[in-house]
Amino acid sequence: MNKIIVYEHEDFNGLRKEFISDAPDLRSVDFGKCISSLKVIGQPWLAFRDPNYQGPPATFEEGEYKHIPLNNQISSLRLVTEDLENPQITLYQNKKYEGESKIITEATNLTYGYFNNKASSHIVQRGAWLLYENADRNGWFCIAREGTKNPDYGPIFNFHDKCSYVYPLKAGRPVITTKILWDHKKVESEGEVVIDEFSGINATDYEQTFTTSNSRVYEAATSHSFKFLVPDLHIDEKFNITIDPSTTITVEKGKPESTFTVDKVEVTVPVKIPPHSELNVQVMRKLVTASAPVEVSITRNGKRKTEIGEYRSVSGRSISTKYAVKPIEMKKQT
């Protein structure tokens, strides 16, 4: 949920109020001109000195702000509702969208190029933007939101040939959930390997104890990995994929998307050897490589999209014993 929590004093102290939608006049809820710190969850918020979104503004993206501009001056709040994932704005050299133009899709310091202090009008294709007078994001700025046009920076803004930095507001962190589609699991390969082998011979006329214990314990390792099916697809936010109650893969950009688990597996072994027999025991590990699709749901600002990934495991958790008893020839006494 998109939310702003405002506090009466700095460092999140004093009275507090929460808002999930626009507040055109904070005096109507007894909180006008008294905000000194705040927290933002989700989409950015715009704060204004005067009621009805008038006067000097301040912007707050997701985060915690112990100290704020417009301290004890905020009178109205407005939620930024635009889709902020793929922003685009076009600046024009002259008013009424004429002359040289520049399309911008990311934060841009215009002092490093040829369009510094040249803009006089703009059209916002996507997102919400802040246009600053100074290259260090200080000084006067104006807010430009999706679908809006400003044909002339002069009459109201007095901003002709003054724009030096263009910044797109960033969306809050998405909510990411994952689901392994076990119904579509595929076993890609399987086979057995011998991990232990032992034998015993009983040449007597009586049943003989082979071992005092009827079981042995072995370690069983399983590798777990995840990848997106679309090449080069990454999600900037960290998220988890739960394999079982005790196993989780953490997916984080720039880090290995895999993990290992090690279990203790107890297997039963024969305790006795019949008379005049040889007992052979093999401990077998079954290696299974399997995969299953993973549905990754990303919800941001009420909009949900789904990506598909793949969970893969190479498991050696299945351990069993095979044993054979064969008679032995007894030497005749002479």
N, C-alpha and C positions, 0 to 999 in steps of 0.2 A: 504494500500500500504506500502511496505517496503521502508524506506527512511532514509537517514542520512543527517543532516544539519550541516555544519561545519562553524566555525566562526574564524575570524582573531585574535580576542583577547579573553581573559577570560571573563566569565560572559555574553557570547553571544553578544559581542560587535564587532564593526568593520565590515569589508566586510564579506559576507556569500555566500555559495553555497550549492545547494542541489544535492544529487545523489540518483538514484533509481537502479543503476546497477554498476558493477565493474568499478573502475577507476585505470588502471595500472600505470599511470604516471600523477600526479597532475600538473606537470609543463606544460603539454599540455593545461591545462585550467587556467593557471596563478594562481595556488593555491598550489604550492609545498612548503613544509617546513614552513608553516605559520599558521597552525591550533592550536588554544589554548583552544577551547571549542567546544562542539558539542551536538546535540540531536539525539537520535535514535528512530524511530517509526517502530514497527514490529520486524522483524528478527534481530539477532545480526549482527554486522559488525566486520571485522578484519582490523586493520590499521597497516601499515608497514613503517619502517624508510626509506627504499629504494624503487625505482621503481620496477615494475614487481613482487611485493609481496615478496621482499627480505628484509633481515635484521631483527632486533628485532621487534616482533609484539606486538600489544596491542589489547584487545578485548573489545567490548562495546555492552552490552545487552540493551534492550529498556529502555530509561530513558533520563535524562538530566545531562550533565557533565559540570559543570562550570570550572573545572580544569581537565587536563588530563595528563596521562603519555605520553611520546614522544612529549612534548610541543614544538611546532615549528620545529618538526622533521618529520612529516608524509609526505610520498611521494606517497603512493598508498593505495587504499581502496578496500576491497573485501566483498561482501555480503555473509552471510552464508545461503545457500538455502536448507540445509537438513531438513527433517522432524524431529523435536526435541522432539516430545511428548513421545516416548518410547525408550530412548537411551539405548545402550548396547555396552560395550567394554570388550574384554578378554585380560587380561595381562598374560604374560608367564614369568616364572622364567629365562629361558635361551633364547638365540637367536634362530632364526628360529622356534619359537613357540613350543619349547620343554620344558620339565621339568614341574614342578608344575604350575597350571594356576588358575586364579581367574576371574570370571565373575562379572562385576559391572554394575549396572543399575541406580545408583543415586550418588550424591556427596558423596565421601568417603574419610575420613582421615585414611590413611593406618597405621599411627603410633598407632592407637587403636587396631590393629589386628596383624596378623602373616605375612603380605605380604609387610611390610614397607621395602623400599630400596632393593627390590628383583627383580623387573621387568627388563627384557632386550629386550622384543619384545612385540608387541600387534597386534590385529586385531579389527577393528571397525565394528561391525554389524549394528548399527543404531546410528544416531545422530552425534554430533560434540563435541569433548572433549578437555579439557585442562589438561595436565599432569604436575604437579608442583614438583619442587625439595624439597620445604619446606612445612611443615604441615600447615603453616599459609597462604598458597597460595602466597608466595613470592618466590624470587629467580628465577632461569631459569625455563622456561616451554616450552612445545612443543604442537602443535595443531594436533589433530588426528580427521580426518573427515570420514564420512560414506563410507564404501567400500574400505578404504585404509588399507594397511598392512605395518608395520615397522618390518622387520625381525631381525634388529640388531641396538641397540641404540648406539653402539660404534663409528663407523667410522665418522659419521657426527655430532651426537648429544652429544657424550661423556656423556651419560645418564645412563650407566649401573649401576644398583643397587642404584639409586638415587631418584626414584619416591616415594613421600610421600603423595600426595594429588591428587585425580582424580575428575574432575568437568565437568558435562555435561552442555553445553550452553543451556540457557532457551529461548524458543520461546517468541515472543512478545504477547501482549494481543490479544485475538481473537475478531473478530467482531461478535456479537451475535444479531440475529433478531428473532422475534417470530411472529407467526400467529395463531390465534384461528380459528379452522375449524368449523365455525358456521353451515355449512351444515350437520355436523354430531352430532349436539346437541341432547342430550337425556334428556327428562323430567323423572326424577326418581320417584318423588312423588309430590302430590299437595293436598291441603286441605284448608278449611276455619276455622278461629277462630273468635269469637266475641271479639272485643277490646273496644267496648263502647255500651251502651244501655240506652235509655231514653224514656219516654212516657208522654203524656199529655191528659187531659180529658176536653172536651167542653160540658158542660151540658146546654148551653144556646140555644136559638132559632136562634142565629146568628153565622156566621163564626167568628172564634176567631184566633187571632194571636198566633202562637205557639212559634215563635222565630223572632227576628228582623233581623236575618241574614239568608241568604239562603245557607250558607256553614260553615263547620268547618275544621280546619287544624290539621293533625295528623303527627307524625313522623313515617317514614318507614325505617327500617334498612335492609341492605343486607350484608351478609358475602361473601367474595371472597377468594378462596384458590387455590393453585397450587401444584402439585407434579409430579415428574417423574414417568413414568410407570415401569421403570426398578428399582428394589429394590436397595437401597444404591447408586444410581447414583447421583453425585453432579458435578456441574461446579464451578470452583474456582472463576470465574469472575462474578461480579454483572450484572444482566440484568433486563429489564422491560417487563411486559406483559400489553398491553393496552386493557382494557375491553371496554371502551367508551371514548369519548373526555375528560371526567372529572375523570375517574377512572383508576388507574394503580396499578398493583402488582409489587413490587420490590423483586426480588429473589436474595438472598445473602446467601452464605454458612454460616451456624451457626445461622441464624436468622429465625424467623417465616415467612413462605411463605404464609401469609394471610393478609387480611385487611377488614375493615368495612366501609361502607358508610351509611350515614343517610340523607334522603331526607324529605322535607316537602310536604305532599300530601293534597290537598284541595278536600273535598267531598261535594256534594250537599245534603241538608236536606230539608224536607217540611217546608214551612213557615206558612201555615194556617191549622186549624183543622175544619172540617165541623161541623155543628150543631149536637148536641146529638151524639157525636162520641168520641171514644178513639183512639188516635194515638200512635202506638208503633214503635220505630225506633231502628234498630240494625246496628252498624257499623262493617263491616266484613273485616278482613285482609286475603288475599289469600297467603298462603305460598307455594312456589314452589322450589323444589330442582332439579337442573339441572346440567349437565356436558357436556363438549365438549373437544375433543382432541386439544392439542396445539403442533404445529410444531416449534421446536427450531433449528435454523440453526446456526452452528458454523463454521466460516471461519477463517482459520489461514494459513498464507503463501500460499495463493491461493488455498488451499484445503478446501473443504466444507464437513461437515458431519451433519447429522440430527438426533436429538433425539426427542422422542415423550413424551409429558407430558399430564396432565389432569387439566383443569380448572373446578372448581366446585363452584356453588353459591347456597345460601339459601336466597331467596328473599321474602321480605314482602312488596314490593312496590305497589302491587295492593290492593287498599282499596276502598270499595264501601259501599253503604247503602241498607238495606232492610227495608221496612216499611209496616205496615198493619193498615188499618182503619176499626174499627168495631163499629156498633151502640151500644149505651148504653140504658138501659131501664130507662124510666123516671118514677118517682114516681107520682102516681095519687093524685091530691089534693082533700082533703075531706072537 
